[in-house]
């Protein structure tokens, strides 16, 4: 498990992280999609917060961005009280 996030808790900020890392590497959405084996539309939806990537997509995105899952996933406030 990665930071207690998987499996499955909503990951606020994952789209922002993907976009930030993509832009930092000078990649277009289309190029990231090609490298990850995903569609450009899917990348757009993730970055816009309309879709949350599943396990396989997260792994593909991390590989395409040359980062670990820990680096890709947004930091989760582990000190937040549990309901």
Secondary structure, DSSP 8 states (H G I E B T S, - for coil): --TTTTTT---TTHHHHHHHHHHHTT--HHHHHHHHT--HHHHHHHHTTS----HHHHHHHHHHTT--HHHHS----TTS---
